Amino acid sequence: MGSKNIMQEQVIIDKQKCTGCGLCVTICPYRVISATGEVVEHSGVACFLCDHCRAVCPQGAITTLGQSSLLGLTTMEEKTEVVRPGTSNGPELVALMRSRRSCRQYQEKAVPLAMLLDLVKIGTTAPSGTNSQGWNFVILPSRRDILTLGDRVSDYYRKLNRMAANALLRGLVKIFGGDSLGRYYRNYFDSVSEALRQWEEEGTDRLFHGAVAAILVTGKKTASCPAEDALLATQNILLAAHAMGLGSCLIGFAVEAMRRNRAMRQKMEVPEDEEIYSVIALGFPAIAYLRHAGRKVIEPRIVRSIVSKQ
Ligand SMILES: Cc1cc2nc3c(=O)[nH]c(=O)nc-3n(C[C@H](O)[C@H](O)[C@H](O)COP(=O)(O)O)c2cc1C
């Protein structure tokens, strides 16, 4: 079966190898590859480089430029074989998911930078809206950096607590901008005051829990779903961290402070066109869990037939 060389900006189909089987045509979510008889062609419309055509081609005839099929992991073996649906170890996977717990006690031992770099690469295996891959990552590799960030975040909450303690201000904010300050006062004021006191007087780290490294996950504001993309990458990082022997904890308090403080974002080298979506504290865990934590029993709503309800 003949075919011709198809070269779109970043997708190349090798005419010598292509047999015109049309699998790439079937799989393409953008429908930018088409087959006319034995000739496979690209419409020329820019695709979002999902790489499915290359991944499915039995002949290995497709190359996508500008992306790497290897993550380039250095701290673990990188398997290149695809795990086919239904062939992986389901119970192991669920046990891994359940065994990953938020870690709030860490050893002082530093996390090698190579592990942090691998975690970031693993994060990028997540799905992203229109395959934008618009995430980015900031690595804080040392406890000293965490402490500096902790100081800045503490400054933010000290100011916020001063405002929240003012009943008049809470009332005014409620009239003009909703009850956010009141809610903060009711839910967090006391515990944050106590955490700040412990930070200042005892050097106890109630924010990062003594973590020795952190990864900040950011996303391009212009991406279609930057928050979802960043959080999916985050979950990959959390699971991989556990598999690599690391403890992790999401630090929403730090995310909130950094989102509202431009100077802090600049200090962390987060550019103006990016938003911060998660802060992941990391380190080797000092305490091992012996059993899985319970979860609330969920009762999903099952829609038997939407049609009959119309
Ligand atoms: C969006 C988000 C923000 C969080 N922020 C914090 C935080 O600031 N500090 C903290 O100690 N834990 C934080 N956590 C961890 C949760 O408390 C934790 O996931 C939850 O208690 C369930 O425990 P597990 O992670 O061990 O399953 C956060 C979790 C999420 C999902």
The ligand as a Gaussian input file, in Angstrom:
#p B3LYP/6-31G(d) Opt

LIG

0 1
 C       -6.375000      21.123000      48.669000
 C       -5.746000      20.563000      49.913000
 C       -5.105000      21.410000      50.799000
 C       -4.504000      20.903000      51.947000
 N       -3.837000      21.759000      52.780000
 C       -3.222000      21.264000      53.879000
 C       -2.458000      22.134000      54.731000
 O       -2.354000      23.348000      54.519000
 N       -1.836000      21.576000      55.787000
 C       -1.908000      20.240000      56.077000
 O       -1.318000      19.788000      57.049000
 N       -2.626000      19.398000      55.276000
 C       -3.263000      19.874000      54.192000
 N       -3.949000      19.028000      53.352000
 C       -3.980000      17.585000      53.652000
 C       -5.343000      17.118000      54.130000
 O       -5.548000      17.517000      55.452000
 C       -5.377000      15.584000      53.977000
 O       -5.279000      15.240000      52.622000
 C       -6.634000      14.949000      54.543000
 O       -6.700000      15.131000      55.938000
 C       -6.712000      13.456000      54.254000
 O       -5.592000      12.790000      54.779000
 P       -4.617000      11.935000      53.833000
 O       -4.019000      12.867000      52.827000
 O       -3.592000      11.379000      54.762000
 O       -5.423000      10.873000      53.164000
 C       -4.567000      19.510000      52.210000
 C       -5.205000      18.667000      51.317000
 C       -5.774000      19.182000      50.185000
 C       -6.440000      18.237000      49.215000

